Amino acid sequence: MAIPKISSYPMPTQALDNRVNWQANARRSVLLVHDMQDYFLDFYDRSSAPIPALIANTRRLIDQAHALGIPVVYTAQLPEQTPADRGLLQDMWGPGLTAQPQRKNIIAALAPQPQDIVLDKWRYSAFQRSRLLEIMQKQSRDQLIICGIYAHIGCMMTACEAFMSDIQAFFVADALADFSAQEHDMALRYVSQRCGLTILTKTLVESLQTRLPASMAELKSIIAISLQIPASDLQDEDNLLDWGLDSIRIMSLLENWRRAGLELTFMTLAEQPTLAAWWALLCKRELANV
């Protein structure tokens, strides 16, 4: 009745063929971190595949979402649930988290930040008995990026319900984990052919980056993540080279902005390495391209 101990298996590394070719857009997206609580991770050996990749890729998605202003929503089951609240989950899985309330927390490596939203989780789909749809509609967002556990249960059901609400689901293949490789693969194949788009973390991150920062605060956040420092440490007139922004990082930023249609040269950025100067260049070039 309870969740079984889960054996190690390799994290998928190849993208599947999809029926749709949706393109993720930071201004349309919400990131859903699904059920990444200590209780559910305890069924794995956290040092063995697929868990290290799951945590690392989810962390990368969260950081990217924060940098681009994408809302981050977590689901988490409550440690206290009445029989009516638990419903048929009791028949299928037993008491679950209610038997181990001390394991309720989202794992420390992915802990929510103050700006993030944590929704109580009641059923397989994150939309059931929650404000998820309302949150998305109020912000005019119609894309849901899904990562977490378990792929063939709550994650897949959430993708299905997103589809039925005309929300494009992006199912991040290597930021999910499941009971087995077979069930993980089944979930990916179902979503790719019936209700969403499967994608790898790297591909999704690159896709989301192909737009220009929408504000000075967003530009500062992107630079701070690249430097691995708090955004609050950076001042608009600071020389970014003094902070350690090297040519490799500048080229990476430049390539992302070029893919978004911005024509700038490396020397233009390197000769004026401040946030204020870069924001002025971004605004000037974006207006020229309108």
C-alpha positions, 0 to 999 in steps of 0.5 A: 500500500505504501510507496515502495523503496525506489531503486536507482536508475539513469536519468533520461538524457535524450529528448523525445519527439513531440507532437507540438513545437511550443516555445517556452516564453518567460513572460507566459510561464510559471514554474511548478516544483512538484512535491519535492518534500523530504518524505517523498525523497526518502524513498530514494538513495539521494546519492544515486541516480536519478536524484543528484541530477533531479536536484541539480536541474530543478535548482537550475530551473528555479534560479533561472525562473527567479532571474527572469521573473517567472513565478515559482510555485511549489506543491507540498502535502500537509502533515495533518489531513482528515480522512475526508481530506485524504479521501481515496489516497488512503485506500491507494497509499495508506497514511502517507505523510501523515504518518511522518509529519516531521518529513514535511519540508521541501528539501533544503537544496530547493527551499522556497524563497519569500517571493515563491508560492507554496500550495497545499497539495490534496490530489495527484494534480496540482490544480485540484483544490488549489489556487494554481489556475487562478494564479496563472489566469490573474497573471495572464500566464498560459505555460506551466513548466513542470519538474519534481516527483513522481513523473507518472503520478502527480506530474503527469496528471498535472500536465493533463489537467493543464492541457484541458485548461488550455495551458501549455505544459513543458515536462522537463524530462531530466528534472523529474524522477519516478518509481522506475526508468520504465514509469519515467519513460511512460510518463514522458511518452504520454505527455509528449504525445497527448498533452504537452511537450517534453524537453531537457533542462538545458534546452529549456533554459536556453529557450527562456534566455532568448529574450532581452531583460525587461528591466534593470532589476532583471538585468542585475539579477541575471548578472548576479546569478552569473557571478554567483553573488546576491543581486543586492551587492551590485550597484549600477555603476560598479565595474563588472570586471572587478566583480569577476565578470570575465570574457566567457561570461560576457560572451554567454550573455551576448549570445543569448541577447543576439538570439533574442535579436539584439545586435551588439559586439563584445567590445561594446559591452567590454568597454562599458562594463557597468549595469547602467551602461549595459541597460542604456545599450539594451534600451537603445538597441531594443527601441531601434529594433521596434 
